[in-house]
Amino acid sequence: MAEADILYMVVKQFAEIDLHPDAVSNLEMGHIYEELIRVTARPGPTRRPASASRPVR
């Protein structure tokens, strides 16, 4: 993100979200966390998924 010059914009948008426990339940926070992990773990156009790598002999 830093290379694409969007890191500041992303951090700024996260700072504007109210994530206080009074506003977001534990269940909702769990869903948010799971979604962030899922989205950031997605292989990008330059990365191959681990399952696509060749076995070591």
Secondary structure, 3 states (H helix, E strand, C coil): CCCCCCHHHHHHHHHCCCCCCCCCCHHHHHHHHHHHHHHHHCCCCCCCCHHHCCCCC
